[in-house]
Amino acid sequence: MAISPMRKGATGPDMDLQFTYDSGQTYDLTGVNQATIFVYFYNNDTQVETLGGGTCTIANTTNGEVMYAFGPNDTAIVGRFDVRPQFTSVAGKIIKPDAQALLIKP
C-alpha cells in the first residue's frame, strides 16, 4: 500500500515494506529474529539518518514482507526521506534491503 505522501505528525497507516535484492528477488525472512529488524529514516534534504521509533512486524516470511508501525516522532519533520530497513540474517550478517521513498508534508 502506497502511503507517501504523509502529513507531519501522522502515525498511520502502517508502511508495508517489501525486502528485495537489487534484482527484485525478495529476501526470505524464515528464521529471522523480529527484534533484529530496524527502520532508519534518511533525510534527503539534510543528509541525516535517524533510527525510526516504530515497530517492525514480519507479515510474510517467504515473501520478505514487513509491516512498520510508525513511532510518534517518525513524521515530525517535513521533507523527503528514504526509508531504509535493516535486519540481521540467520547467519548473523547485517542486511540492508532497498530503500523506499517517503514524503512528509506540513
Backbone torsions as a table, in degrees:
resi	resn	phi	psi	omega
1	MET	NA	124.5	177.9
2	ALA	-77.0	127.9	-178.6
3	ILE	-119.7	-2.3	-178.5
4	SER	-92.7	132.3	6.7
5	PRO	-83.1	159.6	172.5
6	MET	-117.2	160.9	177.0
7	ARG	-92.2	147.9	177.3
8	LYS	-52.5	130.9	177.9
9	GLY	87.6	-9.4	179.8
10	ALA	-71.0	143.7	176.9
11	THR	-121.5	10.6	178.9
12	GLY	-154.1	159.0	5.3
13	PRO	-77.4	170.3	176.1
14	ASP	-63.4	154.1	179.3
15	MET	-96.6	127.7	178.4
16	ASP	-90.4	109.8	-178.4
17	LEU	-101.5	127.2	176.4
18	GLN	-103.6	113.8	-178.4
19	PHE	-83.3	111.6	-177.2
20	THR	-130.3	155.1	169.9
21	TYR	-79.6	168.4	176.1
22	ASP	-57.6	-29.2	-179.4
23	SER	-72.8	-12.0	-177.1
24	GLY	98.1	-13.5	177.9
25	GLN	-67.0	140.0	-179.2
26	THR	-83.8	150.7	174.4
27	TYR	-75.9	140.4	173.2
28	ASP	-91.7	117.7	-176.9
29	LEU	-95.6	12.9	178.7
30	THR	-57.7	125.6	178.8
31	GLY	85.8	-5.8	-180.0
32	VAL	-74.6	131.6	177.2
33	ASN	-74.4	119.3	-177.6
34	GLN	-55.1	-29.4	-179.0
35	ALA	-69.4	-11.0	180.0
36	THR	-97.7	9.0	180.0
37	ILE	-99.1	126.1	-178.8
38	PHE	-130.3	159.9	174.7
39	VAL	-127.0	131.2	175.6
40	TYR	-113.1	146.4	177.2
41	PHE	-111.2	116.8	177.9
42	TYR	-100.2	117.0	180.0
43	ASN	-82.5	112.5	-177.8
44	ASN	-67.0	-23.1	-179.5
45	ASP	-79.6	-42.9	-177.0
46	THR	-100.3	-12.1	-177.7
47	GLN	60.6	35.8	177.4
48	VAL	-112.1	135.4	178.5
49	GLU	-109.2	132.8	178.6
50	THR	-129.4	149.4	177.3
51	LEU	-74.2	131.1	177.6
52	GLY	-67.0	151.7	-178.6
53	GLY	-101.1	9.2	-177.5
54	GLY	-93.6	-163.9	-175.0
55	THR	-123.6	135.3	175.9
56	CYS	-101.1	136.8	177.2
57	THR	-132.0	127.4	177.3
58	ILE	-70.5	121.4	-179.3
59	ALA	-95.9	-33.6	-179.4
60	ASN	-151.4	107.7	-174.0
61	THR	-64.8	-47.7	-174.7
62	THR	-75.2	-18.2	-179.9
63	ASN	-102.4	6.0	176.7
64	GLY	61.7	36.3	-176.2
65	GLU	-104.6	128.8	179.8
66	VAL	-129.7	136.1	175.1
67	MET	-98.3	133.4	178.2
68	TYR	-113.6	118.6	175.3
69	ALA	-92.3	115.4	-175.9
70	PHE	-60.5	142.5	172.4
71	GLY	-85.4	167.7	-175.1
72	PRO	-64.1	-23.4	-178.5
73	ASN	-104.4	-0.7	-176.3
74	ASP	-63.6	-29.9	-177.7
75	THR	-116.8	30.1	-176.5
76	ALA	-78.4	-17.9	-176.3
77	ILE	-116.4	130.9	176.7
78	VAL	-74.5	136.5	177.5
79	GLY	158.3	-175.6	178.1
80	ARG	-101.4	126.6	-175.5
81	PHE	-127.1	152.5	164.8
82	ASP	-105.4	125.0	175.8
83	VAL	-88.2	115.1	-173.0
84	ARG	-114.0	101.5	178.4
85	PRO	-77.6	159.0	178.0
86	GLN	-151.7	142.0	174.0
87	PHE	-148.4	163.8	176.5
88	THR	-102.5	124.3	-177.8
89	SER	-71.4	169.4	177.4
90	VAL	-59.3	-30.6	179.7
91	ALA	-82.6	1.8	178.3
92	GLY	85.8	11.0	179.6
93	LYS	-89.2	140.6	175.3
94	ILE	-83.3	121.8	-177.2
95	ILE	-112.9	134.3	179.3
96	LYS	-123.1	92.6	179.4
97	PRO	-64.5	174.2	-179.9
98	ASP	-57.8	143.3	178.2
99	ALA	-79.8	161.0	175.4
100	GLN	-125.9	142.3	-178.1
101	ALA	-78.2	144.1	176.1
102	LEU	-143.2	128.1	177.5
103	LEU	-108.6	126.2	176.0
104	ILE	-106.4	121.5	-178.9
105	LYS	-105.7	158.2	178.5
106	PRO	-61.1	NA	NA
